[in-house]
Amino acid sequence: MAWPRRCRRFVSRLRRRIQRERARGRAYQPRFHPAQTLASWASALVAIASLALISGWSHYPLVTAPFGASAVLLFGHPTSPLAQPRNIVAGNTLAALVSVACVAALGKTPWAMGLAVGVTIGLGQRLRCLHPPSGAVALLGVLLGANPSFVLTPILTGSLLLVAMASLFSRQGPWPTAYPQHWL
């Protein structure tokens, strides 16, 4: 008889703890109006598709996987400090420069990959341009054996185009404030 009672007490305490955690999470996580969700979805679709179309027409690569993550920040939570133009453009460009330097010094080795991501994080923090997708830019640069042209296209040009599109779209959409919060 003691075992089922202990089990019920344990389950009851566990259930209360889970409910408290869920309440904390709901209070912490941002809420989005359905119109904002629709505008975010449509803006990201148009922005990434536009980069891909421009890439096809110009024969210059402008689309990389990390830009998908940048689009999540830009269009999904444009008021985030990590989604501001300084963070996106400077953070991604810095990561590309770091990856080129790591490839030149160490090649496409595991140490170069780790060093590129670590240095990108450290410099992003020190220079106040931290952008989470920049870690992916640094890693991608090493995986591709990036040369200096990687910095200009796709990274710098693509980042600038994404920021420009986000700035234009935010003035048309249902966001509570226009993007960006600040330029520098």
SEGU-575330 format. One record per residue (C-alpha): residue in one letter; z, x, y. Coordinates in steps of 0.2 Angstrom, whole numbers, plus 5000, padded with zeros to 4 digits. Each point is the difference from the previous one (the first is absolute). Example, Ala and Ser with C-alpha at 12.3 -4.5 7.8 and 13.67 -1.06 7.14 Angstrom:
<pt><nugu>A</nugu><w>5039</w><u>5062</u><v>4978</v></pt>
<pt><nugu>S</nugu><w>4997</w><u>5006</u><v>5017</v></pt>
This chain:
<pt><nugu>M</nugu><w>5000</w><u>5000</u><v>5000</v></pt>
<pt><nugu>A</nugu><w>5004</w><u>5014</u><v>5012</v></pt>
<pt><nugu>W</nugu><w>4982</w><u>5007</u><v>4998</v></pt>
<pt><nugu>P</nugu><w>4990</w><u>4985</u><v>5007</v></pt>
<pt><nugu>R</nugu><w>5013</w><u>4998</u><v>5014</v></pt>
<pt><nugu>R</nugu><w>4997</w><u>5018</u><v>5005</v></pt>
<pt><nugu>C</nugu><w>4981</w><u>4998</u><v>4999</v></pt>
<pt><nugu>R</nugu><w>5000</w><u>4985</u><v>5011</v></pt>
<pt><nugu>R</nugu><w>5011</w><u>5009</u><v>5013</v></pt>
<pt><nugu>F</nugu><w>4988</w><u>5015</u><v>5000</v></pt>
<pt><nugu>V</nugu><w>4985</w><u>4989</u><v>5001</v></pt>
<pt><nugu>S</nugu><w>5008</w><u>4990</u><v>5015</v></pt>
<pt><nugu>R</nugu><w>5005</w><u>5016</u><v>5009</v></pt>
<pt><nugu>L</nugu><w>4982</w><u>5007</u><v>4997</v></pt>
<pt><nugu>R</nugu><w>4992</w><u>4984</u><v>5007</v></pt>
<pt><nugu>R</nugu><w>5011</w><u>5001</u><v>5016</v></pt>
<pt><nugu>R</nugu><w>4996</w><u>5018</u><v>5002</v></pt>
<pt><nugu>I</nugu><w>4981</w><u>4997</u><v>4998</v></pt>
<pt><nugu>Q</nugu><w>5001</w><u>4985</u><v>5013</v></pt>
<pt><nugu>R</nugu><w>5009</w><u>5011</u><v>5012</v></pt>
<pt><nugu>E</nugu><w>4987</w><u>5014</u><v>4998</v></pt>
<pt><nugu>R</nugu><w>4986</w><u>4987</u><v>5002</v></pt>
<pt><nugu>A</nugu><w>5008</w><u>4994</u><v>5016</v></pt>
<pt><nugu>R</nugu><w>5001</w><u>5018</u><v>5007</v></pt>
<pt><nugu>G</nugu><w>4982</w><u>5003</u><v>4996</v></pt>
<pt><nugu>R</nugu><w>4994</w><u>4983</u><v>5008</v></pt>
<pt><nugu>A</nugu><w>5009</w><u>5005</u><v>5016</v></pt>
<pt><nugu>Y</nugu><w>4993</w><u>5018</u><v>5000</v></pt>
<pt><nugu>Q</nugu><w>4982</w><u>4996</u><v>4996</v></pt>
<pt><nugu>P</nugu><w>4988</w><u>4994</u><v>5013</v></pt>
<pt><nugu>R</nugu><w>4994</w><u>4982</u><v>5000</v></pt>
<pt><nugu>F</nugu><w>4982</w><u>4996</u><v>5003</v></pt>
<pt><nugu>H</nugu><w>4992</w><u>4984</u><v>5006</v></pt>
<pt><nugu>P</nugu><w>4986</w><u>4993</u><v>4989</v></pt>
<pt><nugu>A</nugu><w>4987</w><u>5002</u><v>5015</v></pt>
<pt><nugu>Q</nugu><w>5006</w><u>5018</u><v>5002</v></pt>
<pt><nugu>T</nugu><w>4998</w><u>5003</u><v>4981</v></pt>
<pt><nugu>L</nugu><w>4982</w><u>4993</u><v>5001</v></pt>
<pt><nugu>A</nugu><w>4996</w><u>5010</u><v>5015</v></pt>
<pt><nugu>S</nugu><w>5006</w><u>5016</u><v>4992</v></pt>
<pt><nugu>W</nugu><w>4990</w><u>4997</u><v>4984</v></pt>
<pt><nugu>A</nugu><w>4984</w><u>4996</u><v>5010</v></pt>
<pt><nugu>S</nugu><w>5003</w><u>5015</u><v>5011</v></pt>
<pt><nugu>A</nugu><w>5002</w><u>5013</u><v>4986</v></pt>
<pt><nugu>L</nugu><w>4986</w><u>4993</u><v>4991</v></pt>
<pt><nugu>V</nugu><w>4988</w><u>5002</u><v>5015</v></pt>
<pt><nugu>A</nugu><w>5007</w><u>5017</u><v>5005</v></pt>
<pt><nugu>I</nugu><w>4998</w><u>5008</u><v>4983</v></pt>
<pt><nugu>A</nugu><w>4983</w><u>4992</u><v>4997</v></pt>
<pt><nugu>S</nugu><w>4994</w><u>5006</u><v>5017</v></pt>
<pt><nugu>L</nugu><w>5005</w><u>5017</u><v>4996</v></pt>
<pt><nugu>A</nugu><w>4991</w><u>4999</u><v>4983</v></pt>
<pt><nugu>L</nugu><w>4985</w><u>4993</u><v>5009</v></pt>
<pt><nugu>I</nugu><w>5000</w><u>5013</u><v>5013</v></pt>
<pt><nugu>S</nugu><w>5002</w><u>5013</u><v>4987</v></pt>
<pt><nugu>G</nugu><w>4984</w><u>4994</u><v>4991</v></pt>
<pt><nugu>W</nugu><w>4990</w><u>4999</u><v>5015</v></pt>
<pt><nugu>S</nugu><w>5005</w><u>5016</u><v>5008</v></pt>
<pt><nugu>H</nugu><w>5001</w><u>5010</u><v>4983</v></pt>
<pt><nugu>Y</nugu><w>5017</w><u>5007</u><v>5006</v></pt>
<pt><nugu>P</nugu><w>5015</w><u>4996</u><v>4989</v></pt>
<pt><nugu>L</nugu><w>5012</w><u>4989</u><v>5010</v></pt>
<pt><nugu>V</nugu><w>5010</w><u>4992</u><v>4986</v></pt>
<pt><nugu>T</nugu><w>5014</w><u>5008</u><v>4991</v></pt>
<pt><nugu>A</nugu><w>5013</w><u>4992</u><v>4989</v></pt>
<pt><nugu>P</nugu><w>5014</w><u>5004</u><v>5012</v></pt>
<pt><nugu>F</nugu><w>4992</w><u>4989</u><v>5013</v></pt>
<pt><nugu>G</nugu><w>5004</w><u>4985</u><v>4989</v></pt>
<pt><nugu>A</nugu><w>5018</w><u>5004</u><v>5002</v></pt>
<pt><nugu>S</nugu><w>4998</w><u>5003</u><v>5019</v></pt>
<pt><nugu>A</nugu><w>4992</w><u>4983</u><v>5001</v></pt>
<pt><nugu>V</nugu><w>5015</w><u>4992</u><v>4992</v></pt>
<pt><nugu>L</nugu><w>5011</w><u>5007</u><v>5014</v></pt>
<pt><nugu>L</nugu><w>4987</w><u>4997</u><v>5014</v></pt>
<pt><nugu>F</nugu><w>4996</w><u>4982</u><v>4995</v></pt>
<pt><nugu>G</nugu><w>5015</w><u>4995</u><v>4990</v></pt>
<pt><nugu>H</nugu><w>5014</w><u>5006</u><v>5012</v></pt>
<pt><nugu>P</nugu><w>4992</w><u>5006</u><v>5016</v></pt>
<pt><nugu>T</nugu><w>5016</w><u>5001</u><v>5009</v></pt>
<pt><nugu>S</nugu><w>5007</w><u>5013</u><v>4988</v></pt>
<pt><nugu>P</nugu><w>5003</w><u>5017</u><v>5008</v></pt>
<pt><nugu>L</nugu><w>4990</w><u>5008</u><v>4986</v></pt>
<pt><nugu>A</nugu><w>4985</w><u>4990</u><v>5004</v></pt>
<pt><nugu>Q</nugu><w>4998</w><u>5006</u><v>5018</v></pt>
<pt><nugu>P</nugu><w>4984</w><u>5009</u><v>5005</v></pt>
<pt><nugu>R</nugu><w>5009</w><u>5017</u><v>5002</v></pt>
<pt><nugu>N</nugu><w>5007</w><u>4998</u><v>4982</v></pt>
<pt><nugu>I</nugu><w>4984</w><u>4995</u><v>4992</v></pt>
<pt><nugu>V</nugu><w>4988</w><u>5012</u><v>5009</v></pt>
<pt><nugu>A</nugu><w>5011</w><u>5015</u><v>5002</v></pt>
<pt><nugu>G</nugu><w>5009</w><u>4998</u><v>4983</v></pt>
<pt><nugu>N</nugu><w>4983</w><u>4998</u><v>4990</v></pt>
<pt><nugu>T</nugu><w>4992</w><u>5014</u><v>5010</v></pt>
<pt><nugu>L</nugu><w>5015</w><u>5012</u><v>4998</v></pt>
<pt><nugu>A</nugu><w>5000</w><u>4996</u><v>4981</v></pt>
<pt><nugu>A</nugu><w>4981</w><u>5004</u><v>4999</v></pt>
<pt><nugu>L</nugu><w>5003</w><u>5017</u><v>5009</v></pt>
<pt><nugu>V</nugu><w>5015</w><u>5004</u><v>4988</v></pt>
<pt><nugu>S</nugu><w>4990</w><u>4996</u><v>4985</v></pt>
<pt><nugu>V</nugu><w>4985</w><u>5011</u><v>5005</v></pt>
<pt><nugu>A</nugu><w>5012</w><u>5014</u><v>5004</v></pt>
<pt><nugu>C</nugu><w>5009</w><u>4998</u><v>4983</v></pt>
<pt><nugu>V</nugu><w>4983</w><u>4999</u><v>4991</v></pt>
<pt><nugu>A</nugu><w>4995</w><u>5016</u><v>5009</v></pt>
<pt><nugu>A</nugu><w>5016</w><u>5009</u><v>4995</v></pt>
<pt><nugu>L</nugu><w>5004</w><u>4993</u><v>4983</v></pt>
<pt><nugu>G</nugu><w>4984</w><u>4991</u><v>4994</v></pt>
<pt><nugu>K</nugu><w>5002</w><u>4984</u><v>4990</v></pt>
<pt><nugu>T</nugu><w>5016</w><u>5004</u><v>4992</v></pt>
<pt><nugu>P</nugu><w>5016</w><u>4989</u><v>4997</v></pt>
<pt><nugu>W</nugu><w>5009</w><u>5011</u><v>5012</v></pt>
<pt><nugu>A</nugu><w>4987</w><u>4997</u><v>5013</v></pt>
<pt><nugu>M</nugu><w>5001</w><u>4981</u><v>4997</v></pt>
<pt><nugu>G</nugu><w>5019</w><u>5001</u><v>5002</v></pt>
<pt><nugu>L</nugu><w>5000</w><u>5011</u><v>5015</v></pt>
<pt><nugu>A</nugu><w>4987</w><u>4990</u><v>5009</v></pt>
<pt><nugu>V</nugu><w>5010</w><u>4984</u><v>4998</v></pt>
<pt><nugu>G</nugu><w>5017</w><u>5008</u><v>5004</v></pt>
<pt><nugu>V</nugu><w>4993</w><u>5009</u><v>5016</v></pt>
<pt><nugu>T</nugu><w>4992</w><u>4984</u><v>5006</v></pt>
<pt><nugu>I</nugu><w>5016</w><u>4991</u><v>4999</v></pt>
<pt><nugu>G</nugu><w>5010</w><u>5014</u><v>5008</v></pt>
<pt><nugu>L</nugu><w>4987</w><u>5002</u><v>5014</v></pt>
<pt><nugu>G</nugu><w>4998</w><u>4981</u><v>5002</v></pt>
<pt><nugu>Q</nugu><w>5019</w><u>4998</u><v>5003</v></pt>
<pt><nugu>R</nugu><w>5001</w><u>5015</u><v>5012</v></pt>
<pt><nugu>L</nugu><w>4985</w><u>4995</u><v>5010</v></pt>
<pt><nugu>R</nugu><w>5005</w><u>4981</u><v>5000</v></pt>
<pt><nugu>C</nugu><w>4984</w><u>4995</u><v>4992</v></pt>
<pt><nugu>L</nugu><w>5006</w><u>4995</u><v>4982</v></pt>
<pt><nugu>H</nugu><w>4988</w><u>4988</u><v>4991</v></pt>
<pt><nugu>P</nugu><w>5003</w><u>4997</u><v>4982</v></pt>
<pt><nugu>P</nugu><w>4982</w><u>4999</u><v>4995</v></pt>
<pt><nugu>S</nugu><w>4998</w><u>5018</u><v>5007</v></pt>
<pt><nugu>G</nugu><w>5009</w><u>5006</u><v>4984</v></pt>
<pt><nugu>A</nugu><w>4985</w><u>4993</u><v>4990</v></pt>
<pt><nugu>V</nugu><w>4988</w><u>5008</u><v>5013</v></pt>
<pt><nugu>A</nugu><w>5008</w><u>5017</u><v>4996</v></pt>
<pt><nugu>L</nugu><w>4999</w><u>4997</u><v>4981</v></pt>
<pt><nugu>L</nugu><w>4983</w><u>4994</u><v>5001</v></pt>
<pt><nugu>G</nugu><w>4994</w><u>5015</u><v>5010</v></pt>
<pt><nugu>V</nugu><w>5007</w><u>5012</u><v>4987</v></pt>
<pt><nugu>L</nugu><w>4993</w><u>4990</u><v>4985</v></pt>
<pt><nugu>L</nugu><w>4983</w><u>5000</u><v>5009</v></pt>
<pt><nugu>G</nugu><w>5001</w><u>5018</u><v>5004</v></pt>
<pt><nugu>A</nugu><w>4997</w><u>4995</u><v>5018</v></pt>
<pt><nugu>N</nugu><w>4991</w><u>5011</u><v>5013</v></pt>
<pt><nugu>P</nugu><w>5002</w><u>4999</u><v>5019</v></pt>
<pt><nugu>S</nugu><w>4987</w><u>4986</u><v>5001</v></pt>
<pt><nugu>F</nugu><w>5013</w><u>4989</u><v>4991</v></pt>
<pt><nugu>V</nugu><w>5010</w><u>5000</u><v>5016</v></pt>
<pt><nugu>L</nugu><w>4986</w><u>4992</u><v>5011</v></pt>
<pt><nugu>T</nugu><w>4992</w><u>4989</u><v>4987</v></pt>
<pt><nugu>P</nugu><w>5008</w><u>4990</u><v>4992</v></pt>
<pt><nugu>I</nugu><w>5017</w><u>5002</u><v>5007</v></pt>
<pt><nugu>L</nugu><w>5000</w><u>5002</u><v>5019</v></pt>
<pt><nugu>T</nugu><w>4985</w><u>4988</u><v>5002</v></pt>
<pt><nugu>G</nugu><w>5006</w><u>4987</u><v>4988</v></pt>
<pt><nugu>S</nugu><w>5017</w><u>5000</u><v>5007</v></pt>
<pt><nugu>L</nugu><w>4994</w><u>4998</u><v>5018</v></pt>
<pt><nugu>L</nugu><w>4988</w><u>4986</u><v>4994</v></pt>
<pt><nugu>L</nugu><w>5015</w><u>4991</u><v>4991</v></pt>
<pt><nugu>V</nugu><w>5011</w><u>5001</u><v>5015</v></pt>
<pt><nugu>A</nugu><w>4986</w><u>4994</u><v>5012</v></pt>
<pt><nugu>M</nugu><w>4997</w><u>4985</u><v>4988</v></pt>
<pt><nugu>A</nugu><w>5018</w><u>4996</u><v>4999</v></pt>
<pt><nugu>S</nugu><w>5002</w><u>5000</u><v>5019</v></pt>
<pt><nugu>L</nugu><w>4985</w><u>4988</u><v>5002</v></pt>
<pt><nugu>F</nugu><w>5005</w><u>4988</u><v>4986</v></pt>
<pt><nugu>S</nugu><w>5018</w><u>4999</u><v>5006</v></pt>
<pt><nugu>R</nugu><w>4994</w><u>4993</u><v>5016</v></pt>
<pt><nugu>Q</nugu><w>4991</w><u>4986</u><v>4990</v></pt>
<pt><nugu>G</nugu><w>5013</w><u>4996</u><v>4987</v></pt>
<pt><nugu>P</nugu><w>5017</w><u>4991</u><v>4999</v></pt>
<pt><nugu>W</nugu><w>5011</w><u>5016</u><v>5001</v></pt>
<pt><nugu>P</nugu><w>5015</w><u>4998</u><v>5012</v></pt>
<pt><nugu>T</nugu><w>4996</w><u>5016</u><v>5010</v></pt>
<pt><nugu>A</nugu><w>4984</w><u>5009</u><v>5002</v></pt>
<pt><nugu>Y</nugu><w>4997</w><u>5016</u><v>4990</v></pt>
<pt><nugu>P</nugu><w>5004</w><u>5014</u><v>5004</v></pt>
<pt><nugu>Q</nugu><w>5018</w><u>5000</u><v>5006</v></pt>
<pt><nugu>H</nugu><w>4996</w><u>5017</u><v>5008</v></pt>
<pt><nugu>W</nugu><w>4985</w><u>5012</u><v>4999</v></pt>
<pt><nugu>L</nugu><w>5009</w><u>5017</u><v>5000</v></pt>
